[in-house]
Amino acid sequence: MYRIVTKYTLVGFRSETDPVNHTHHMALKPVPGAPHDFETEQAAFDWALGNHEDMRHHREFVVLPVHHMVLTWQPDDTVA
């Protein structure tokens, strides 16, 4: 059986320059030092608020839900 698990990830906006056209644009990038995923959205916000050094290059950030499909084993209730 499968179930869907929702975790949260923290990504920050970074200004980037295209070396060919010399144009600036904003890109979503993983925040260095941040855990890969968080159990709750609030945990991601709490981490961002408590880690000023890691967040200094990401003044603007987004917490995104990430859905994982997980294979789980459940005993069959019909077998006696």
Backbone bond lengths (Angstrom), bond angles and torsions (degrees), N, CA, C in turn:
res aa  C-N    CA-C-N  psi(-1)  N-CA   C-N-CA  omega(-1)  CA-C   N-CA-C  phi
1 M - - - 1.441 - - 1.523 108.20 -
2 Y 1.287 116.79 148.56 1.460 122.84 178.23 1.518 109.90 -113.30
3 R 1.311 115.18 152.64 1.461 119.81 172.21 1.524 107.14 -141.34
4 I 1.306 116.17 157.72 1.453 122.13 179.81 1.521 108.77 -99.50
5 V 1.314 116.20 128.03 1.453 122.61 177.76 1.520 107.35 -113.74
6 T 1.311 117.45 132.32 1.457 121.34 178.30 1.518 109.40 -106.82
7 K 1.316 114.90 123.78 1.466 123.22 172.66 1.524 106.06 -117.91
8 Y 1.302 116.57 174.60 1.464 120.57 -178.31 1.515 109.69 -129.33
9 T 1.326 116.06 145.40 1.453 121.43 178.44 1.519 109.21 -125.41
10 L 1.310 115.58 153.95 1.455 122.75 -176.79 1.521 108.38 -112.22
11 V 1.324 117.24 120.54 1.463 121.95 177.04 1.516 108.39 -126.90
12 G 1.329 115.74 147.03 1.454 120.87 -178.31 1.513 111.40 -115.02
13 F 1.323 115.97 154.49 1.466 121.99 174.89 1.526 108.17 -83.28
14 R 1.320 116.55 132.84 1.460 121.96 176.68 1.520 108.54 -130.28
15 S 1.302 116.47 140.58 1.462 121.54 175.48 1.524 108.06 -80.87
16 E 1.318 115.91 129.36 1.459 121.06 178.89 1.517 109.50 -127.23
17 T 1.312 115.50 153.81 1.459 121.76 179.25 1.517 108.87 -117.18
18 D 1.327 115.39 131.49 1.463 120.86 175.19 1.530 107.57 -78.38
19 P 1.331 118.26 117.59 1.468 119.68 -175.64 1.528 114.24 -66.66
20 V 1.330 117.32 -21.94 1.467 119.92 -178.84 1.527 110.57 -83.03
21 N 1.331 116.74 -51.17 1.462 121.15 -176.05 1.520 113.42 -94.36
22 H 1.323 117.33 -8.61 1.468 123.04 -178.24 1.526 111.97 56.82
23 T 1.321 115.88 37.85 1.465 120.84 177.17 1.521 109.22 -103.87
24 H 1.314 115.22 151.39 1.459 121.44 178.77 1.526 109.41 -102.43
25 H 1.308 116.12 142.97 1.456 121.37 174.74 1.523 108.33 -150.47
26 M 1.326 115.62 161.95 1.456 121.54 178.22 1.524 108.35 -97.73
27 A 1.332 115.77 138.79 1.460 120.97 179.77 1.523 109.22 -131.12
28 L 1.324 116.08 146.85 1.454 121.17 174.38 1.523 108.58 -86.40
29 K 1.331 115.94 124.09 1.459 121.59 -178.10 1.525 109.23 -129.92
30 P 1.325 117.78 147.06 1.469 119.46 173.80 1.528 109.83 -60.85
31 V 1.316 115.91 145.05 1.460 121.30 178.63 1.528 107.85 -83.76
32 P 1.347 117.84 118.52 1.463 119.47 178.25 1.531 110.24 -60.12
33 G 1.300 116.18 136.18 1.456 120.70 179.41 1.516 114.12 91.72
34 A 1.320 117.58 -15.75 1.465 120.45 179.50 1.525 109.82 -79.67
35 P 1.327 117.48 144.46 1.470 119.32 174.26 1.529 110.88 -58.06
36 H 1.310 115.55 154.60 1.461 120.73 -178.78 1.531 111.64 -61.55
37 D 1.322 116.94 -40.23 1.462 119.89 177.91 1.528 109.67 -148.76
38 F 1.313 114.27 161.36 1.463 122.77 179.95 1.525 108.93 -123.11
39 E 1.321 116.01 149.54 1.465 120.58 179.90 1.524 112.31 -70.41
40 T 1.351 117.17 -34.30 1.465 121.39 -178.74 1.520 109.54 -134.80
41 E 1.310 115.13 160.18 1.454 121.15 176.15 1.529 110.40 -63.39
42 Q 1.330 115.95 -40.13 1.456 120.53 -179.98 1.530 111.13 -63.88
43 A 1.318 117.95 -35.56 1.466 120.95 177.84 1.529 111.00 -62.83
44 A 1.317 117.35 -37.41 1.469 121.14 177.14 1.525 110.55 -66.18
45 F 1.330 116.92 -44.04 1.473 120.33 177.77 1.526 110.74 -63.19
46 D 1.312 117.17 -42.64 1.466 120.98 179.63 1.531 110.82 -62.52
47 W 1.330 117.03 -40.18 1.455 120.38 178.79 1.526 109.86 -63.90
48 A 1.338 117.18 -44.14 1.467 121.12 -179.86 1.530 110.93 -62.04
49 L 1.317 116.96 -41.66 1.462 120.15 -179.86 1.528 112.44 -69.50
50 G 1.302 117.59 -28.17 1.451 121.03 -176.66 1.520 115.18 -94.39
51 N 1.315 118.48 -3.75 1.465 121.66 -176.77 1.528 110.52 -123.56
52 H 1.312 114.86 71.94 1.465 120.75 -175.63 1.523 112.17 -62.31
53 E 1.330 117.22 -38.84 1.460 120.36 -177.95 1.532 111.39 -64.80
54 D 1.319 117.13 -42.26 1.469 120.61 179.14 1.525 112.47 -71.07
55 M 1.323 117.03 -28.09 1.468 120.93 -175.44 1.529 113.21 -94.58
56 R 1.319 118.87 0.83 1.465 120.41 -173.45 1.520 113.48 -63.06
57 H 1.319 118.78 -27.93 1.465 121.75 178.08 1.521 112.29 -91.78
58 H 1.319 116.50 -2.21 1.471 120.90 -177.59 1.528 108.78 -126.96
59 R 1.316 116.06 72.04 1.471 119.69 -179.90 1.524 111.34 -64.61
60 E 1.308 115.86 -29.90 1.459 121.10 176.15 1.526 107.61 -113.66
61 F 1.321 115.34 133.69 1.458 119.30 -178.78 1.517 109.83 -146.12
62 V 1.332 114.43 166.87 1.458 122.30 -179.46 1.524 107.96 -134.25
63 V 1.315 116.05 139.82 1.462 121.39 171.58 1.526 106.69 -102.22
64 L 1.322 116.29 117.99 1.464 121.11 -176.06 1.518 111.16 -111.55
65 P 1.337 116.82 137.99 1.467 118.62 173.61 1.533 109.72 -74.69
66 V 1.311 115.02 139.45 1.462 121.74 176.87 1.523 106.11 -123.03
67 H 1.319 116.08 124.41 1.456 121.01 -177.26 1.526 109.30 -100.38
68 H 1.310 116.01 130.31 1.455 122.44 178.40 1.525 108.61 -116.85
69 M 1.321 116.53 136.36 1.456 119.81 172.66 1.526 107.14 -95.08
70 V 1.308 116.64 124.70 1.454 121.92 -174.16 1.522 109.61 -119.69
71 L 1.312 115.41 132.81 1.462 120.94 175.32 1.522 107.88 -81.34
72 T 1.314 116.26 125.02 1.466 120.76 -179.96 1.516 108.91 -122.74
73 W 1.296 115.55 154.56 1.458 120.79 177.24 1.513 108.10 -111.64
74 Q 1.317 115.43 128.15 1.452 120.65 175.77 1.526 108.14 -127.99
75 P 1.320 117.49 134.00 1.465 118.91 179.45 1.531 110.51 -63.88
76 D 1.309 115.37 145.58 1.454 120.59 178.87 1.524 109.13 -77.99
77 D 1.331 116.61 119.77 1.464 121.27 -177.97 1.528 112.83 -72.10
78 T 1.322 117.09 -16.16 1.466 119.68 -175.83 1.524 112.28 -83.93
79 V 1.328 118.53 -16.28 1.467 121.20 -179.47 1.528 108.72 -83.10
80 A 1.353 116.11 129.06 1.459 119.48 -178.84 1.493 111.51 -104.26
